């Protein structure tokens, strides 16, 4: 267990995506990171927004394909008072139709900066797609410390997928996902070091915690710190991470004399939350045959038999991976949106619709996995025979009526009588 450390602790806490919401997938990337300000305020909040092209609706205009978005950024304090607000309209244009569909993993980046006093803040971002009227919402919470109180401190942590040093300055690429489970390699944690004393040598390392338990510790490395602001980063190896869930990444600055992670020699510490969600790899590792059976709502019997009849589990994994690769809407990126959405729907069905069998095998699970979450759910009951009903409504005036006739939550599809549609990914 990690012990309490009475030092400047800067927490860039993140409100993680809730899969019980209507949208059962991540939509766009939002990050908010605290740094020491160069002006009279105590600190600043840098807000990064990355919107994948595949999320947006492009319309043809002349020789180009164009999308229009409105971005609203609201900064509120812990009492929900609005501290600041920014609104921008963005026009995104490309001459390549495939790019407009997200085939090359293209995205639009936007950056905002807020100068603030110390305190706890909520950063909310609303993005409206003007052509589809879809509204996407994300939120982050951050705490700004009073940097002036400390002679040595650390900024918040910005996750990066790439970093390049040019003439002593860093060119950085924010990691465009909240989920490090989408990669099977290392990533970078970027931060700033603030030193008001004489130049010194310190040692920097990272810790990865899950529910206060340390699951991974990085090696200590020496860093020369000048007076003023210093930029630095650490590389975190995610290739061996297989446990899904929420984690805390800590960056710790130790006295030069430290030879290992010793709390007594900590100079400053900063942390943020991340998540590692289940991907296809975790399903394959747990039970390849179940992962193949789970294809029943997307693949044909012939396709399933072709994968299942492979002679070894390794060959089954290879064939299953090839099957999903053919359905990847963005084959030039490491993230397979169709696969991830499909298995996330299965995960949700297992959590919400379990009865006598696993949730993904129930009638509710079947409809949810194929069509996604309903627009509206109505609860009904029959007083005479104590039957419980659930009515799911979808767009196009489609309705599905489920009945629980024994009181044990075993809802069976009553109307329509037959349902044999297949899952199809839609952006």
C-alpha positions as a Markdown table, in Angstrom:
| # | Residue | x | y | z |
|---|---|---|---|---|
| 1 | Unk | 0.0 | 0.0 | 0.0 |
| 2 | Unk | 1.2 | 3.5 | -0.8 |
| 3 | Unk | 1.8 | 5.7 | 2.2 |
| 4 | Unk | 0.6 | 9.3 | 2.6 |
| 5 | Unk | 3.1 | 11.9 | 1.5 |
| 6 | Unk | 2.7 | 15.5 | 2.7 |
| 7 | Unk | 4.0 | 17.2 | -0.4 |
| 8 | Unk | 2.6 | 19.3 | -3.2 |
| 9 | Unk | 0.3 | 16.9 | -4.9 |
| 10 | Unk | -1.2 | 18.0 | -8.2 |
| 11 | Unk | -4.0 | 15.8 | -9.4 |
| 12 | Unk | -5.3 | 15.9 | -12.9 |
| 13 | Unk | -8.3 | 13.7 | -12.1 |
| 14 | Unk | -10.3 | 12.4 | -15.0 |
| 15 | Unk | -14.0 | 11.6 | -15.2 |
| 16 | Unk | -13.8 | 8.3 | -17.1 |
| 17 | Unk | -16.3 | 7.4 | -19.8 |
| 18 | Unk | -19.4 | 5.6 | -18.5 |
| 19 | Unk | -20.5 | 2.8 | -20.7 |
| 20 | Unk | -24.0 | 2.9 | -19.3 |
| 21 | Unk | -24.5 | 6.2 | -21.3 |
| 22 | Unk | -26.4 | 6.2 | -24.6 |
| 23 | Unk | -23.2 | 6.2 | -26.7 |
| 24 | Unk | -21.4 | 3.0 | -26.0 |
| 25 | Unk | -18.0 | 4.1 | -27.3 |
| 26 | Unk | -15.4 | 6.9 | -26.9 |
| 27 | Unk | -16.2 | 9.7 | -29.2 |
| 28 | Unk | -13.4 | 12.4 | -29.1 |
| 29 | Unk | -10.4 | 13.1 | -27.0 |
| 30 | Unk | -10.4 | 15.8 | -24.2 |
| 31 | Unk | -7.5 | 16.4 | -21.8 |
| 32 | Unk | -7.0 | 19.2 | -19.3 |
| 33 | Unk | -3.5 | 19.6 | -17.8 |
| 34 | Unk | -2.3 | 22.1 | -15.1 |
| 35 | Unk | 0.9 | 24.1 | -15.5 |
| 36 | Unk | 2.5 | 26.9 | -13.6 |
| 37 | Unk | 1.6 | 30.3 | -15.2 |
| 38 | Unk | 4.0 | 32.9 | -16.3 |
| 39 | Unk | 1.8 | 35.8 | -15.4 |
| 40 | Unk | 0.1 | 36.9 | -12.1 |
| 41 | Unk | -2.3 | 34.0 | -11.8 |
| 42 | Unk | -1.4 | 30.9 | -9.8 |
| 43 | Unk | -1.6 | 28.5 | -12.7 |
| 44 | Unk | -3.0 | 27.7 | -16.0 |
| 45 | Unk | -5.1 | 24.9 | -17.5 |
| 46 | Unk | -4.2 | 23.8 | -21.0 |
| 47 | Unk | -7.1 | 22.1 | -22.8 |
| 48 | Unk | -6.5 | 19.7 | -25.7 |
| 49 | Unk | -9.3 | 18.5 | -27.9 |
| 50 | Unk | -8.8 | 16.0 | -30.8 |
| 51 | Unk | -11.8 | 15.2 | -32.9 |
| 52 | Unk | -11.5 | 12.2 | -35.3 |
| 53 | Unk | -12.8 | 12.8 | -38.8 |
| 54 | Unk | -14.8 | 9.5 | -38.6 |
| 55 | Unk | -17.0 | 11.1 | -35.8 |
| 56 | Unk | -18.1 | 14.0 | -38.1 |
| 57 | Unk | -20.5 | 14.4 | -41.0 |
| 58 | Unk | -18.8 | 15.8 | -44.1 |
| 59 | Unk | -20.8 | 17.2 | -47.0 |
| 60 | Unk | -19.4 | 17.8 | -50.5 |
| 61 | Unk | -18.8 | 21.5 | -51.3 |
| 62 | Unk | -17.3 | 22.1 | -54.7 |
| 63 | Unk | -14.2 | 19.9 | -55.0 |
| 64 | Unk | -13.9 | 19.4 | -51.2 |
| 65 | Unk | -15.6 | 17.6 | -48.4 |
| 66 | Unk | -16.5 | 19.9 | -45.4 |
| 67 | Unk | -17.5 | 19.5 | -41.8 |
| 68 | Unk | -18.6 | 22.3 | -39.5 |
| 69 | Unk | -18.4 | 22.0 | -35.7 |
| 70 | Unk | -19.2 | 24.3 | -32.7 |
| 71 | Unk | -17.0 | 23.9 | -29.7 |
| 72 | Unk | -18.0 | 25.2 | -26.3 |
| 73 | Unk | -15.5 | 25.1 | -23.4 |
| 74 | Unk | -16.9 | 25.9 | -19.9 |
| 75 | Unk | -14.7 | 26.2 | -16.8 |
| 76 | Unk | -16.5 | 26.0 | -13.4 |
| 77 | Unk | -15.3 | 25.9 | -9.9 |
| 78 | Unk | -16.1 | 23.4 | -7.2 |
| 79 | Unk | -19.3 | 25.3 | -6.3 |
| 80 | Unk | -20.4 | 25.1 | -10.0 |
| 81 | Unk | -19.9 | 28.8 | -10.6 |
| 82 | Unk | -18.8 | 29.5 | -14.2 |
| 83 | Unk | -15.3 | 31.0 | -14.2 |
| 84 | Unk | -14.7 | 31.2 | -17.9 |
| 85 | Unk | -16.2 | 30.2 | -21.2 |
| 86 | Unk | -14.9 | 30.0 | -24.8 |
| 87 | Unk | -16.7 | 29.3 | -28.0 |
| 88 | Unk | -15.2 | 28.6 | -31.4 |
| 89 | Unk | -16.6 | 27.5 | -34.8 |
| 90 | Unk | -14.3 | 25.3 | -36.9 |
| 91 | Unk | -14.6 | 24.4 | -40.5 |
| 92 | Unk | -12.7 | 21.2 | -41.5 |
| 93 | Unk | -12.0 | 20.6 | -45.1 |
| 94 | Unk | -10.4 | 17.8 | -47.1 |
| 95 | Unk | -10.3 | 17.0 | -50.8 |
| 96 | Unk | -10.0 | 13.2 | -50.1 |
| 97 | Unk | -13.3 | 11.4 | -49.6 |
| 98 | Unk | -11.5 | 8.5 | -47.8 |
| 99 | Unk | -10.0 | 11.0 | -45.3 |
| 100 | Unk | -13.5 | 12.5 | -44.6 |
| 101 | Unk | -14.6 | 9.0 | -43.6 |
| 102 | Unk | -11.7 | 8.5 | -41.2 |
| 103 | Unk | -10.0 | 5.9 | -43.4 |
| 104 | Unk | -6.5 | 7.4 | -42.7 |
| 105 | Unk | -7.1 | 8.1 | -39.0 |
| 106 | Unk | -7.2 | 11.9 | -39.6 |
| 107 | Unk | -8.3 | 14.2 | -36.8 |
| 108 | Unk | -8.7 | 17.9 | -36.0 |
| 109 | Unk | -6.8 | 19.4 | -33.1 |
| 110 | Unk | -7.9 | 22.4 | -31.0 |
| 111 | Unk | -6.1 | 24.0 | -28.1 |
| 112 | Unk | -7.4 | 26.3 | -25.3 |
| 113 | Unk | -5.7 | 28.0 | -22.4 |
| 114 | Unk | -7.2 | 29.4 | -19.1 |
| 115 | Unk | -5.3 | 31.4 | -16.5 |
| 116 | Unk | -6.7 | 30.6 | -13.0 |
| 117 | Unk | -6.1 | 30.9 | -9.3 |
| 118 | Unk | -5.5 | 27.8 | -7.2 |
| 119 | Unk | -8.5 | 25.6 | -6.7 |
| 120 | Unk | -10.5 | 22.7 | -8.1 |
| 121 | Unk | -12.1 | 23.1 | -11.5 |
| 122 | Unk | -14.3 | 21.2 | -13.9 |
| 123 | Unk | -13.6 | 21.6 | -17.6 |
| 124 | Unk | -16.5 | 20.6 | -19.8 |
| 125 | Unk | -16.5 | 20.5 | -23.6 |
| 126 | Unk | -19.5 | 20.3 | -25.9 |
| 127 | Unk | -18.9 | 19.7 | -29.6 |
| 128 | Unk | -21.9 | 20.0 | -32.0 |
| 129 | Unk | -21.7 | 18.6 | -35.5 |
| 130 | Unk | -23.7 | 21.1 | -37.5 |
| 131 | Unk | -24.6 | 18.8 | -40.4 |
| 132 | Unk | -25.9 | 15.9 | -38.2 |
| 133 | Unk | -26.9 | 17.9 | -35.1 |
| 134 | Unk | -25.1 | 15.4 | -33.0 |
| 135 | Unk | -23.8 | 16.7 | -29.7 |
| 136 | Unk | -20.8 | 15.2 | -28.0 |
| 137 | Unk | -19.9 | 15.9 | -24.4 |
| 138 | Unk | -16.8 | 15.2 | -22.3 |
| 139 | Unk | -15.6 | 16.5 | -18.9 |
| 140 | Unk | -12.4 | 16.6 | -16.9 |
| 141 | Unk | -11.7 | 17.7 | -13.3 |
| 142 | Unk | -8.3 | 19.3 | -12.4 |
| 143 | Unk | -6.8 | 20.8 | -9.2 |
| 144 | Unk | -4.5 | 23.8 | -9.4 |
| 145 | Unk | -2.1 | 24.1 | -6.6 |
| 146 | Unk | -0.6 | 27.4 | -5.4 |
| 147 | Unk | 2.8 | 27.1 | -7.1 |
| 148 | Unk | 4.1 | 30.2 | -5.3 |
| 149 | Unk | 4.1 | 28.3 | -2.0 |
| 150 | Unk | 6.6 | 25.8 | -3.1 |
| 151 | Unk | 10.2 | 26.3 | -4.1 |
| 152 | Unk | 10.1 | 23.0 | -6.1 |
| 153 | Unk | 7.0 | 21.5 | -7.7 |
| 154 | Unk | 5.7 | 19.6 | -10.7 |
| 155 | Unk | 3.0 | 20.4 | -13.3 |
| 156 | Unk | 0.2 | 18.1 | -14.3 |
| 157 | Unk | 0.8 | 15.1 | -16.6 |
| 158 | Unk | 0.1 | 15.2 | -20.4 |
| 159 | Unk | 0.0 | 11.8 | -22.1 |
| 160 | Unk | 1.8 | 11.7 | -25.4 |
| 161 | Unk | 2.1 | 9.2 | -28.2 |
| 162 | Unk | 5.2 | 10.9 | -29.7 |
| 163 | Unk | 7.8 | 13.4 | -28.5 |
| 164 | Unk | 10.6 | 15.0 | -30.5 |
| 165 | Unk | 13.3 | 17.4 | -29.2 |
| 166 | Unk | 14.1 | 20.3 | -31.6 |
| 167 | Unk | 16.7 | 22.9 | -30.6 |
| 168 | Unk | 16.2 | 22.2 | -26.9 |
| 169 | Unk | 12.4 | 22.3 | -27.1 |
| 170 | Unk | 9.9 | 19.5 | -27.4 |
| 171 | Unk | 7.5 | 19.0 | -30.2 |
| 172 | Unk | 4.7 | 16.8 | -28.7 |
| 173 | Unk | 1.8 | 14.8 | -30.0 |
| 174 | Unk | -0.9 | 14.2 | -27.4 |
| 175 | Unk | -2.1 | 10.6 | -27.1 |
| 176 | Unk | -5.5 | 10.8 | -28.8 |
| 177 | Unk | -7.4 | 8.3 | -26.7 |
| 178 | Unk | -8.2 | 8.0 | -23.0 |
| 179 | Unk | -7.6 | 4.3 | -23.2 |
| 180 | Unk | -4.0 | 3.0 | -23.2 |
| 181 | Unk | -5.5 | -0.4 | -23.9 |
| 182 | Unk | -5.6 | 0.6 | -27.6 |
| 183 | Unk | -1.8 | 0.4 | -27.8 |
| 184 | Unk | 0.5 | -2.5 | -27.2 |
| 185 | Unk | 3.7 | -0.4 | -26.8 |
| 186 | Unk | 5.0 | 2.4 | -24.7 |
| 187 | Unk | 3.7 | 5.9 | -24.3 |
| 188 | Unk | 5.1 | 9.1 | -22.8 |
| 189 | Unk | 4.2 | 11.2 | -19.7 |
| 190 | Unk | 5.1 | 14.8 | -20.3 |
| 191 | Unk | 5.4 | 17.3 | -17.4 |
| 192 | Unk | 7.2 | 20.5 | -16.2 |
| 193 | Unk | 9.5 | 20.9 | -13.3 |
| 194 | Unk | 9.6 | 24.3 | -11.4 |
| 195 | Unk | 12.6 | 25.2 | -9.4 |
| 196 | Unk | 13.0 | 28.5 | -7.5 |
| 197 | Unk | 16.4 | 27.5 | -5.8 |
| 198 | Unk | 19.8 | 26.9 | -7.2 |
| 199 | Unk | 20.3 | 24.4 | -10.1 |
| 200 | Unk | 20.3 | 20.9 | -8.9 |
| 201 | Unk | 20.2 | 17.2 | -9.9 |
| 202 | Unk | 17.1 | 15.2 | -9.1 |
| 203 | Unk | 15.9 | 11.7 | -9.9 |
| 204 | Unk | 12.6 | 11.2 | -11.7 |
| 205 | Unk | 10.6 | 8.0 | -11.9 |
| 206 | Unk | 7.0 | 6.9 | -12.4 |
| 207 | Unk | 4.6 | 4.6 | -10.5 |
| 208 | Unk | 1.4 | 2.9 | -11.8 |
| 209 | Unk | -1.2 | 2.2 | -9.1 |
| 210 | Unk | -4.5 | 0.4 | -9.1 |
| 211 | Unk | -6.8 | 0.9 | -6.1 |
| 212 | Unk | -3.8 | 2.2 | -4.1 |
| 213 | Unk | -1.7 | -0.9 | -4.9 |
| 214 | Unk | 1.5 | -0.3 | -6.8 |
| 215 | Unk | 1.5 | -2.5 | -9.9 |
| 216 | Unk | 4.5 | -1.0 | -11.8 |
| 217 | Unk | 7.5 | 1.2 | -10.9 |
| 218 | Unk | 9.9 | 2.7 | -13.3 |
| 219 | Unk | 13.6 | 3.1 | -12.8 |
| 220 | Unk | 15.0 | 6.3 | -11.3 |
| 221 | Unk | 16.8 | 8.5 | -13.8 |
| 222 | Unk | 18.9 | 11.6 | -13.1 |
| 223 | Unk | 17.6 | 14.9 | -14.5 |
| 224 | Unk | 19.5 | 18.2 | -14.4 |
| 225 | Unk | 17.1 | 21.0 | -13.2 |
| 226 | Unk | 17.9 | 24.6 | -13.9 |
| 227 | Unk | 16.3 | 27.6 | -12.1 |
| 228 | Unk | 12.9 | 28.3 | -13.5 |
| 229 | Unk | 10.8 | 26.1 | -15.8 |
| 230 | Unk | 12.1 | 22.7 | -17.0 |
| 231 | Unk | 10.4 | 20.4 | -19.4 |
| 232 | Unk | 10.8 | 16.6 | -19.0 |
| 233 | Unk | 9.1 | 13.3 | -19.8 |
| 234 | Unk | 9.3 | 9.6 | -18.9 |
| 235 | Unk | 8.6 | 6.6 | -21.1 |
| 236 | Unk | 6.0 | 4.1 | -19.7 |
| 237 | Unk | 6.0 | 0.6 | -21.1 |
| 238 | Unk | 2.4 | -0.6 | -21.6 |
| 239 | Unk | 3.2 | -3.7 | -23.6 |
| 240 | Unk | 2.8 | -6.0 | -20.6 |
| 241 | Unk | -0.4 | -4.5 | -19.2 |
| 242 | Unk | -3.2 | -7.0 | -19.5 |
| 243 | Unk | -5.5 | -6.0 | -16.6 |
| 244 | Unk | -8.4 | -3.8 | -17.5 |
| 245 | Unk | -9.6 | -1.0 | -15.2 |
| 246 | Unk | -8.7 | 2.4 | -13.9 |
| 247 | Unk | -5.2 | 3.4 | -12.9 |
| 248 | Unk | -3.3 | 6.2 | -11.4 |
| 249 | Unk | 0.0 | 7.3 | -13.0 |
| 250 | Unk | 2.4 | 9.2 | -10.7 |
| 251 | Unk | 5.5 | 11.1 | -11.6 |
| 252 | Unk | 7.8 | 11.5 | -8.6 |
| 253 | Unk | 10.8 | 13.7 | -8.1 |
| 254 | Unk | 13.3 | 12.3 | -5.6 |
| 255 | Unk | 16.4 | 13.8 | -4.0 |
| 256 | Unk | 19.6 | 13.0 | -5.8 |
| 257 | Unk | 20.7 | 10.6 | -3.1 |
| 258 | Unk | 17.7 | 8.3 | -3.6 |
| 259 | Unk | 18.7 | 4.9 | -5.0 |
| 260 | Unk | 15.2 | 3.4 | -5.1 |
| 261 | Unk | 11.6 | 4.5 | -4.5 |
| 262 | Unk | 11.9 | 6.0 | -1.0 |
| 263 | Unk | 9.0 | 8.1 | 0.2 |
| 264 | Unk | 11.3 | 9.9 | 2.7 |
| 265 | Unk | 13.3 | 11.3 | -0.2 |
| 266 | Unk | 10.4 | 12.6 | -2.3 |
| 267 | Unk | 10.7 | 16.3 | -3.3 |
| 268 | Unk | 7.4 | 16.5 | -5.3 |
| 269 | Unk | 4.8 | 14.3 | -6.8 |
| 270 | Unk | 2.1 | 14.7 | -9.5 |
| 271 | Unk | -0.5 | 12.2 | -10.7 |
| 272 | Unk | -3.4 | 11.6 | -13.1 |
| 273 | Unk | -5.9 | 8.8 | -13.8 |
| 274 | Unk | -5.9 | 6.7 | -17.0 |
| 275 | Unk | -7.9 | 3.7 | -18.0 |
| 276 | Unk | -7.1 | 0.4 | -19.7 |
| 277 | Unk | -10.2 | -1.1 | -21.3 |
| 278 | Unk | -10.7 | -4.6 | -22.5 |
| 279 | Unk | -9.7 | -5.1 | -26.1 |
| 280 | Unk | -9.8 | -8.1 | -28.4 |
| 281 | Unk | -6.5 | -9.3 | -26.9 |
| 282 | Unk | -8.0 | -9.8 | -23.5 |
| 283 | Unk | -10.9 | -11.9 | -24.9 |
| 284 | Unk | -8.4 | -14.0 | -26.8 |
| 285 | Unk | -6.2 | -14.6 | -23.8 |
| 286 | Unk | -9.2 | -15.6 | -21.6 |
| 287 | Unk | -11.1 | -18.0 | -23.9 |
| 288 | Unk | -10.5 | -18.0 | -27.7 |
| 289 | Unk | -13.4 | -20.4 | -28.3 |
| 290 | Unk | -15.8 | -18.0 | -26.4 |
| 291 | Unk | -14.5 | -15.0 | -28.4 |
| 292 | Unk | -15.3 | -17.0 | -31.6 |
| 293 | Unk | -18.8 | -17.9 | -30.3 |
| 294 | Unk | -19.4 | -14.2 | -29.6 |
| 295 | Unk | -19.3 | -13.6 | -33.3 |
| 296 | Unk | -22.9 | -14.9 | -33.6 |
| 297 | Unk | -24.4 | -11.4 | -34.0 |
| 298 | Unk | -22.0 | -10.3 | -36.8 |
| 299 | Unk | -20.7 | -13.3 | -38.7 |
| 300 | Unk | -22.3 | -16.0 | -40.7 |
| 301 | Unk | -22.3 | -19.7 | -39.5 |
| 302 | Unk | -19.9 | -20.4 | -42.3 |
| 303 | Unk | -17.5 | -17.7 | -41.2 |
| 304 | Unk | -17.6 | -18.8 | -37.6 |
| 305 | Unk | -17.0 | -22.5 | -38.6 |
| 306 | Unk | -14.0 | -21.5 | -40.7 |
| 307 | Unk | -12.4 | -19.8 | -37.6 |
| 308 | Unk | -13.5 | -22.5 | -35.1 |
| 309 | Unk | -12.2 | -25.4 | -37.3 |
| 310 | Unk | -8.6 | -24.1 | -37.2 |
| 311 | Unk | -6.4 | -26.9 | -35.7 |
| 312 | Unk | -4.8 | -24.9 | -32.9 |
| 313 | Unk | -5.7 | -22.0 | -30.6 |
| 314 | Unk | -3.0 | -19.9 | -32.1 |
| 315 | Unk | -4.4 | -20.4 | -35.6 |
| 316 | Unk | -7.9 | -19.6 | -34.2 |
| 317 | Unk | -6.5 | -16.3 | -32.8 |
| 318 | Unk | -4.9 | -15.5 | -36.2 |
| 319 | Unk | -8.0 | -16.2 | -38.1 |
| 320 | Unk | -10.1 | -14.2 | -35.7 |
| 321 | Unk | -7.7 | -11.2 | -35.9 |
| 322 | Unk | -7.9 | -11.4 | -39.7 |
| 323 | Unk | -11.7 | -11.4 | -39.6 |
| 324 | Unk | -11.8 | -8.2 | -37.6 |
| 325 | Unk | -9.1 | -6.6 | -39.7 |
| 326 | Unk | -11.3 | -6.9 | -42.8 |
| 327 | Unk | -14.0 | -5.0 | -40.9 |
| 328 | Unk | -11.8 | -2.3 | -39.6 |
| 329 | Unk | -13.2 | 1.1 | -40.7 |
| 330 | Unk | -9.8 | 2.8 | -40.2 |
| 331 | Unk | -7.2 | 0.1 | -41.3 |
| 332 | Unk | -4.3 | 2.6 | -41.3 |
| 333 | Unk | -4.7 | 3.1 | -37.5 |
| 334 | Unk | -4.0 | 0.8 | -34.6 |
| 335 | Unk | -7.6 | 1.3 | -33.3 |
| 336 | Unk | -10.3 | -0.9 | -34.7 |
| 337 | Unk | -13.5 | 1.0 | -33.9 |
| 338 | Unk | -15.9 | -1.8 | -35.1 |
| 339 | Unk | -14.2 | -4.5 | -33.1 |
| 340 | Unk | -14.0 | -2.3 | -30.0 |
| 341 | Unk | -17.6 | -1.2 | -30.2 |
| 342 | Unk | -18.9 | -4.8 | -30.7 |
| 343 | Unk | -17.0 | -6.2 | -27.7 |
| 344 | Unk | -17.9 | -3.2 | -25.5 |
| 345 | Unk | -21.5 | -3.9 | -26.3 |
| 346 | Unk | -21.0 | -7.5 | -25.2 |
| 347 | Unk | -19.3 | -6.3 | -22.0 |
| 348 | Unk | -22.3 | -4.0 | -21.3 |
| 349 | Unk | -24.8 | -6.8 | -22.0 |
| 350 | Unk | -23.0 | -9.1 | -19.6 |
| 351 | Unk | -23.2 | -6.5 | -16.9 |
| 352 | Unk | -26.8 | -5.4 | -17.4 |
| 353 | Unk | -28.8 | -8.3 | -18.8 |
| 354 | Unk | -27.5 | -11.4 | -17.1 |
| 355 | Unk | -30.2 | -13.9 | -16.2 |
| 356 | Unk | -30.0 | -17.7 | -16.4 |
| 357 | Unk | -27.2 | -17.3 | -18.8 |
| 358 | Unk | -24.6 | -14.7 | -19.7 |
| 359 | Unk | -26.0 | -11.3 | -20.7 |
| 360 | Unk | -24.7 | -11.5 | -24.3 |
| 361 | Unk | -26.8 | -14.6 | -24.8 |
| 362 | Unk | -30.1 | -13.1 | -23.6 |
| 363 | Unk | -32.7 | -11.6 | -25.9 |
| 364 | Unk | -32.0 | -8.1 | -24.6 |
| 365 | Unk | -28.3 | -8.7 | -25.0 |
| 366 | Unk | -28.8 | -9.8 | -28.6 |
| 367 | Unk | -30.8 | -6.6 | -29.6 |
| 368 | Unk | -28.4 | -4.3 | -27.7 |
| 369 | Unk | -25.3 | -5.8 | -29.3 |
| 370 | Unk | -26.8 | -5.6 | -32.9 |
| 371 | Unk | -28.6 | -2.2 | -32.6 |
| 372 | Unk | -26.9 | -0.5 | -29.7 |
| 373 | Unk | -28.7 | 1.4 | -26.9 |
| 374 | Unk | -32.3 | 2.2 | -27.4 |
| 375 | Unk | -33.4 | 5.8 | -27.6 |
| 376 | Unk | -36.0 | 5.3 | -24.9 |
| 377 | Unk | -37.0 | 2.5 | -22.4 |
| 378 | Unk | -40.5 | 2.2 | -20.9 |
| 379 | Unk | -41.3 | -0.1 | -18.0 |
| 380 | Unk | -44.7 | -1.7 | -17.9 |
| 381 | Unk | -46.4 | -4.3 | -15.8 |
| 382 | Unk | -49.5 | -6.5 | -15.9 |
| 383 | Unk | -51.3 | -6.5 | -12.6 |
| 384 | Unk | -53.3 | -9.6 | -13.3 |
| 385 | Unk | -50.4 | -12.1 | -13.9 |
| 386 | Unk | -47.5 | -10.1 | -12.5 |
| 387 | Unk | -45.6 | -10.0 | -15.8 |
| 388 | Unk | -43.0 | -7.3 | -16.2 |
| 389 | Unk | -42.5 | -5.7 | -19.6 |
| 390 | Unk | -39.7 | -3.5 | -21.1 |
| 391 | Unk | -40.4 | -1.6 | -24.3 |
| 392 | Unk | -37.3 | -0.4 | -26.2 |
| 393 | Unk | -37.7 | 2.3 | -28.8 |
| 394 | Unk | -35.3 | 2.9 | -31.7 |
| 395 | Unk | -35.2 | 5.5 | -34.5 |
| 396 | Unk | -37.5 | 4.8 | -37.4 |
| 397 | Unk | -40.4 | 3.9 | -35.1 |
| 398 | Unk | -38.9 | 0.5 | -34.3 |
| 399 | Unk | -39.9 | -1.0 | -31.0 |
| 400 | Unk | -39.0 | -4.2 | -29.1 |
| 401 | Unk | -41.2 | -5.6 | -26.4 |
| 402 | Unk | -39.5 | -7.9 | -23.8 |
| 403 | Unk | -41.4 | -9.8 | -21.1 |
| 404 | Unk | -40.3 | -11.3 | -17.8 |
| 405 | Unk | -42.9 | -13.9 | -16.9 |
| 406 | Unk | -41.3 | -15.5 | -13.9 |
| 407 | Unk | -40.0 | -12.5 | -12.0 |
| 408 | Unk | -36.3 | -13.5 | -12.2 |
| 409 | Unk | -35.3 | -10.9 | -14.7 |
| 410 | Unk | -35.4 | -13.3 | -17.7 |
| 411 | Unk | -36.8 | -10.9 | -20.3 |
| 412 | Unk | -37.7 | -12.7 | -23.5 |
| 413 | Unk | -38.5 | -11.0 | -26.8 |
| 414 | Unk | -42.2 | -10.9 | -27.3 |
| 415 | Unk | -42.5 | -8.5 | -30.3 |
| 416 | Unk | -41.2 | -8.8 | -33.0 |
| 417 | Unk | -41.4 | -12.6 | -32.9 |
| 418 | Unk | -38.2 | -13.0 | -34.9 |
| 419 | Unk | -35.0 | -11.0 | -34.9 |
| 420 | Unk | -32.1 | -12.2 | -37.1 |
| 421 | Unk | -30.3 | -9.0 | -38.0 |
| 422 | Unk | -26.5 | -8.7 | -37.9 |
| 423 | Unk | -24.4 | -6.0 | -36.3 |
| 424 | Unk | -23.0 | -3.4 | -38.6 |
| 425 | Unk | -20.6 | -0.6 | -37.5 |
| 426 | Unk | -21.9 | 2.9 | -38.1 |
| 427 | Unk | -19.7 | 6.0 | -37.3 |
